[in-house]
Amino acid sequence: MASGVQYLALLRGINVGGKNLIKMADLREAFEEAGVSDVATFIASGNVFFRAPRQRRADLAAVLESKLSRRFVTDLKVVLLTEAELRGVIEGAPPGFGRNTHRCDVIFVRKPLTATRAFTLVETKEGVDQAWKGRGVLYFARLASRASSSRLSKVAALPEYKNMTIRSWSTTTKLLAQLDARSAGSAG
């Protein structure tokens, strides 16, 4: 049975558009070298599950960011979540979020950025985009039939984007399912 607190690390900006290419086996190895255990990845966009002794999350994130940035020679930022926090993100979604008429994403923020500040920066296009502020996240929905005119892509141009990482609603819910399965596996 694996011990420690289970975390999900969301890395921003890896394996996107041919930039910051990192093999998942190398990423798992780097996390293990950083002193965490029970490491697993989910899809190649920087979703890493692991266990670590209970500690201040800011300290753990700083250690991981430092070690990963040195190993991969690029500035990597990490958003750390517990299973309960990710469940709260999903349960805190606006009514109807994730329905078929919209492409829905969750924008996770990391300190020093807050969801309140991020919400003031994100532009929406009337009739296409909707955004809501959540706890540590923004929920962003684009009308599927008009997604090409969405302003979501403008988020990447913001200086504050370095403290954000985006996951589709589908990926976000699958990440929680993976966390649940890992918890169930370690309980038995």
Secondary structure, DSSP 8 states (H G I E B T S, - for coil): ---SEEEEEEESSSSBTTBS---HHHHHHHHHHTT-EEEEEETTTTEEEEEE-S--HHHHHHHHHHHHHHHHTS---EEEEEHHHHHHHHHTS-TTTT-TTEEEEEEEE-TT--HHHHHHH----TTTEEEEE-SSEEEEEEEGGGGGG-SGGGGGGSGGGGGEEEEEHHHHHHHHHHHHHHHHHHH-
